[in-house]
Amino acid sequence: MTGPAAWVFVGDLDELRLGIGDAHHLSRVLRLRAGEEVGASDGAGRWRPCVVAGAGGGEVRLEATGPVVVDEAPQPPVTVGFSLVKGDRPELVVQKLTELGVDRILPLAAARSVVRWDADRAARGVGRLRQVAREAAMQARRSRLPEIAPVTAVAGAAADLVGRGGLCQQGGDQPPSLRRPALLVGPEGGWDTDEVACGLPAVGLGPTTLRAETAAIAAGVLLCGLRATTVREARDQDHPFGVGRRD
């Protein structure tokens, strides 16, 4: 992979202070040394190139080597909702959706979900998913952190997505499209009758039967792939989509 040796998130792009965990990762895990390049981002689309000015004892000092760059938010924003699944598979889904570039990730409490999180478990679980997203965004060199929403009932999520969302179903009569850049993926037991009647059209992801976590990742791949193609075509026509600007 070309580019900086590492990517980090900081609270202030002028001060460039690293948290203890990030400093440990750069110094003890990646073993970066003075002079190696690092990208530092605020998680909201602003970043700047840096180098390691000093490292030792678990501490890392960064020094800016260029101005702040602002990455325009990709359009349209992509949302993927997925029903809670067993074990560490929610972490896998969030990791991969973050790497792909999904902007908003919705953990869903579906009627037929086997996994049920009470309020305390949901708070801990979402906190963990946000940490997973942060780590995945560092690996993927994303300048914008995705939003990881609280666990939401399908009815509530669907109501917010009327006109721009779809319900993934095997055999759905509509293909993924940027006209509906928000897709909800159900549990392996499928949607119940009320969820099917939520007002969102049925969107198909292909002819095969997918596991719930695979379907969520496939939804992210398809939507982000469609958006990337649109952005590339727009750039070819001198459209300002996705062009970074310097502060």
Secondary structure, DSSP 8 states (H G I E B T S, - for coil): --S-SEEEE-S-TTT----HHHHHIIIIIS---TT-EEEEE-SBSEEEEEEEEEEETTEEEEEE-S--EE----SS--EEEEE--STTHHHHHHHHHHHHT-SEEEEEE-TT-S----HHHHHHHHHHHHHHHHHHHHHHT-SB--EE---EEHHHHHHHTTTTEEEE-TT-SB---TTS-EEEE--TT---HHHHTSS--EE---SS---HHHHHHHHHHHHHHHHHHHHHHHHHTT--TT--EE-
